Each structure stands twice: as structure tokens, then as C-alpha cells.
């Protein structure tokens, strides 16, 4: 079992430059305490995402870490010219010595892609075409592609990534609808879905993988993402988590409310219902071990993604969760050969 971190990097109430520096300090701690990878969301025109250019932020991550893997979850492909993104991926993979994880998607918000003039109704087709181009460009010496949205003829691919044929692919899912595609293309997936729905996703992935005749020991990551806050006492963790979730939820809703558009991902305004549905946890390390063990059993996931910095959680509170996870929780689940805490 490997552990990762997911991050919206939403507005936490401190000056932006200070927030960026604090987040980089926190990412250094993720590496120190044995997390496998750091995954960063991409959002635009909203306080939900204060790292709207993932490549810029991850260039700093590449220099502040040595072992931690990292990448977007996800790049919103309709917002990128494929050639530009191919070159950025190559740079990030080279800068990090082959630690880049390539998350891709269409973008969950039609409002945000609309800011860039992209048509949400064309998003699915544009995503598929752009991804095919990016995969070809990362693994070939020249790029030729003639499609609905892009036209390339014999473009030299003078840069290459460290990882061949390209960095591992990632995709965010909420149901099993895209799992056949993910299994056919060796794509790692992560979901915020409650345990029962997450189990359906994991079971479908394994069934599709087996049907394709692919080896069980090569199964990609099928992950669940959960809000986590740890402290020495349950009361202290619960108080911090409940307080921080409220501004995170306001950040989530802010753009949708401003534009008068119904949000597609409806989450409760208070943390309690999320905890009841197994999507959030606040408590002690001992309780966290029980929670994670139950999540692994009920969901069938082989990758557990922690969201430990959200809302107005302070750097100290997120560092406390990270340290407690690294020292008292992760070693219980990590298998032989997994990077141990420093």
C-alpha cells in the first residue's frame, strides 16, 4: 500500500506568496515522512485553486524534493496546446530525474474552461485528441497528427522525458463509466467517491484489467482520496477539521454561486456528513490506522490519497497531521521496499 497527497491549494487566508512557500515546506515534509506522490489540482478564476499553473508550481517542487513523485491531478487538456504541454512535461520529468506523474482530464468546471474560450460540449473529443497527440509526442522523434482540433506534420520532438515511453498517466473518476478506457490505457485512477461506490470502481478496474489479459502484479494505482486531520486527541483534531472544512467548502462553491450555475459535485456544507459517509476523518493516529484499514478493505483500493491541507488549516496543523501519519500510521501499511520515514 502506497500513500499520496492531493491538494487543491485553495485560499487559506494568508498572503499568496506566504501560502506558496508554506506549501513547499509542507511538500518537503511529505517526502521526509514517506509519501509516494503529491497530486495538485488545476483551477482558474476561483479561490479553490491558487496554483492555476501546475507546471510553474511543480518546477519548484522538483527542486525542493529528491524522491517524492509529483504531478497534476489533472492538467485540463482543453486549455493547453499539445506541443506546449509536451515540452513542459519533458522539462518537469527531466528536472526531477524521472519523478513526474502525468494527470490528465477535461476539466470539471465548464465555467473555468469557458474563461479560456474552450467549448465544454467539445471537451470529450478535444481531450481524446489532445491526449493521443501528447502520448505520441512524448514517445516519438517526430509528430504527425491530423485531427478535428489540431494539425501537425513532421514536427521535430527534440525533447524527451526520462520515463519511457512517457510518465505514468492519472485520471480522476467519480464512477465506473471511464474505467474500461483507464484499464485499456494503463491509467492510474483516484476517486473521492464514498466507499461503496469506490468499491464498484476498484472491482470494475480489476475485472477489466483481467479481461485484457494483463498481469495482476502490474495493476495501476486505484486510489481513494480522503480528508484527514490528525492530532494527539480526537477533540483537537475534530475541532480543527470542522473549522477548516467550512472555508474550503466556500472556496469550492464560490465561482459556481457567483455565476449562478449549479455545481455538479454537491458536497455537504459541514464536515460531519462526509465523515459519516467515510470520505473524511479527524482523530488520533490509532483511530486513523483503524479508519484507513477499514477503507482499504471496503473500497479495494491499493493507493490511499490524503488531503491534509485544506481551508484555513495552518502550516503547523498540516505538518502535525503529516508527521503523525508518517511516524505512527504509514509504517503499518507500507510494504517491504517502500520508502521509510527519515
C-alpha positions, 0 to 999 in steps of 0.5 A, spaced: 500 500 500 502 506 497 500 513 500 499 520 496 497 527 497 492 531 493 491 538 494 487 543 491 491 549 494 485 553 495 485 560 499 487 559 506 487 566 508 494 568 508 498 572 503 499 568 496 506 568 496 506 566 504 501 560 502 506 558 496 512 557 500 508 554 506 506 549 501 513 547 499 515 546 506 509 542 507 511 538 500 518 537 503 515 534 509 511 529 505 517 526 502 521 526 509 515 522 512 514 517 506 509 519 501 509 516 494 506 522 490 503 529 491 497 530 486 495 538 485 489 540 482 488 545 476 483 551 477 482 558 474 478 564 476 476 561 483 479 561 490 479 553 490 485 553 486 491 558 487 496 554 483 492 555 476 499 553 473 501 546 475 507 546 471 510 553 474 508 550 481 511 543 480 518 546 477 519 548 484 517 542 487 522 538 483 527 542 486 525 542 493 524 534 493 529 528 491 524 522 491 517 524 492 513 523 485 509 529 483 504 531 478 497 534 476 491 531 478 489 533 472 492 538 467 485 540 463 487 538 456 482 543 453 486 549 455 493 547 453 496 546 446 499 539 445 506 541 443 506 546 449 504 541 454 509 536 451 515 540 452 513 542 459 512 535 461 519 533 458 522 539 462 518 537 469 520 529 468 527 531 466 528 536 472 526 531 477 530 525 474 524 521 472 519 523 478 513 526 474 506 523 474 502 525 468 494 527 470 490 528 465 482 530 464 477 535 461 476 539 466 470 539 471 468 546 471 465 548 464 465 555 467 473 555 468 474 552 461 469 557 458 474 563 461 479 560 456 474 560 450 474 552 450 467 549 448 465 544 454 460 540 449 467 539 445 471 537 451 470 529 450 473 529 443 478 535 444 481 531 450 481 524 446 485 528 441 489 532 445 491 526 449 493 521 443 497 527 440 501 528 447 502 520 448 505 520 441 509 526 442 512 524 448 514 517 445 516 519 438 522 523 434 517 526 430 509 528 430 504 527 425 497 528 427 491 530 423 485 531 427 478 535 428 482 540 433 489 540 431 494 539 425 501 537 425 506 534 420 513 532 421 514 536 427 521 535 430 520 532 438 527 534 440 525 533 447 524 527 451 522 525 458 526 520 462 520 515 463 519 511 457 515 511 453 512 517 457 510 518 465 505 514 468 498 517 466 492 519 472 485 520 471 480 522 476 473 518 476 467 519 480 464 512 477 465 506 473 463 509 466 471 511 464 474 505 467 474 500 461 478 506 457 483 507 464 484 499 464 485 499 456 490 505 457 494 503 463 491 509 467 492 510 474 485 512 477 483 516 484 476 517 486 473 521 492 467 517 491 464 514 498 466 507 499 461 503 496 461 506 490 469 506 490 468 499 491 464 498 484 470 502 481 476 498 484 472 491 482 470 494 475 478 496 474 480 489 476 475 485 472 477 489 466 484 489 467 483 481 467 479 481 461 485 484 457 489 479 459 494 483 463 498 481 469 495 482 476 502 484 479 502 490 474 495 493 476 495 501 476 494 505 482 486 505 484 486 510 489 481 513 494 482 520 496 480 522 503 480 528 508 484 527 514 486 531 520 490 528 525 492 530 532 494 527 539 486 527 541 480 526 537 477 533 540 483 537 537 483 534 531 475 534 530 475 541 532 480 543 527 477 539 521 470 542 522 473 549 522 477 548 516 472 544 512 467 550 512 472 555 508 474 550 503 467 548 502 466 556 500 472 556 496 469 550 492 462 553 491 464 560 490 465 561 482 459 556 481 454 561 486 457 567 483 455 565 476 449 562 478 450 555 475 449 549 479 455 545 481 455 538 479 459 535 485 454 537 491 458 536 497 455 537 504 456 544 507 459 541 514 464 536 515 460 531 519 456 528 513 462 526 509 465 523 515 459 519 516 459 517 509 467 515 510 470 520 505 473 524 511 476 523 518 479 527 524 482 523 530 488 520 533 493 516 529 490 509 532 483 511 530 486 513 523 490 506 522 483 503 524 479 508 519 484 507 513 484 499 514 477 499 514 477 503 507 482 499 504 478 493 505 471 496 503 473 500 497 479 495 494 483 500 493 491 499 493 493 507 493 490 511 499 490 519 497 490 524 503 488 531 503 491 534 509 491 541 507 485 544 506 481 551 508 484 555 513 488 549 516 495 552 518 502 550 516 503 547 523 496 543 523 498 540 516 505 538 518 502 535 525 497 531 521 503 529 516 508 527 521 503 523 525 501 519 519 508 518 517 511 516 524 505 512 527 500 510 521 504 509 514 509 504 517 503 499 518 501 499 511 507 500 507 510 494 504 517 491 504 521 496 499 517 502 500 520 508 502 521 509 510 520 515 514 527 519 515 
